[in-house]
Amino acid sequence: DTEVTQTPKHLVMGMTNKKSLKCEQHMGHRAMYWYKQKAKKPPELMFVYSYEKLSINESVPSRFSPECPNSSLLNLHLHALQPEDSALYLCASSRQGGERNTQYFGPGTRLTVL
Amino acid sequence: ILNVEQSPQSLHVQEGDSTNFTCSFPSSNFYALHWYRWETAKSPEALFVMTLNGDEKKKGRISATLNTKEGYSYLYIKGSQPEDSATYLCAFSTGTASKLTFGTGTRLQVTL
């Protein structure tokens, strides 16, 4: 099973809402990633968790709060977002951290902030 | 800021044509180069991870080569099929920033 699942597929939220994106993998991978992709731009790394600990935060605003409750799950909590945060949010996992390991991606959550 | 460029931006070929695209990256501090295929409404699919100068990798009709000294990788598709229609992304790493930097992709459309 090389599948990474993400829920929801689509999310529309207001600037005062609190919502969460979820990501799950059952490949026994120990590194998990959040990427953000704006239209016609490449995916940009937001966060990396390695062995359930946050190892990289690419200077992401605090209105995005990641959480890794266990080795299979990765959440992204959203609060007080801005319309410019509308984007496709991709989750990925790899066997372990390090850029020589293949990253397996989920299909993404399409987020619209009104 | 690392600059990873892909060309062409888009490509339209007919079924049966062979095609290739380029990924250019900084030639200093090379660590790894990834290729992904991303079909609309699906997950990006990993194709290759390349780490050594001169590497050649193959998966079915798709192959890739790597030149780290001059900072480029080619992706080749032999005998394109409509199911090859997708955006092909490369991603580069220096190994120091612990992250992949993606190119903007080459969008391939294969028609009958």
Contacts between the chains, C-beta under 8 A, distances in Angstrom:
chain1	res1	chain2	res2	distance
A	4	B	43	6.8
A	40	B	104	7.3
A	41	B	104	6.8
A	42	B	4	7.6
A	42	B	89	6.9
A	42	B	101	7.8
A	42	B	102	3.6
A	42	B	103	5.9
A	42	B	104	5.2
A	42	B	105	6.9
A	43	B	44	7.9
A	43	B	89	7.8
A	43	B	102	5.1
A	44	B	102	7.7
A	45	B	99	4.7
A	45	B	100	6.9
A	48	B	98	7.0
A	48	B	99	7.2
A	55	B	98	7.3
A	56	B	98	5.9
A	56	B	99	6.5
A	58	B	99	7.3
A	90	B	44	7.4
A	97	B	98	7.1
A	98	B	98	7.5
A	99	B	31	5.9
A	99	B	32	4.7
A	99	B	34	8.0
A	99	B	93	3.5
A	99	B	95	6.3
A	99	B	98	6.9
A	99	B	99	7.0
A	99	B	100	5.7
A	100	B	31	7.2
A	100	B	32	4.8
A	100	B	49	6.2
A	100	B	51	5.8
A	100	B	93	8.0
A	101	B	49	7.6
A	102	B	34	7.4
A	102	B	46	4.6
A	102	B	49	5.5
A	103	B	34	7.4
A	103	B	46	6.8
A	103	B	100	7.2
A	104	B	43	7.8
A	104	B	46	6.6
A	105	B	36	7.7
A	105	B	43	4.6
A	105	B	44	4.3
A	105	B	45	7.8
A	105	B	46	7.9
A	106	B	43	5.6
A	107	B	41	7.2
A	107	B	42	6.1
A	107	B	43	4.6
A	108	B	43	7.5
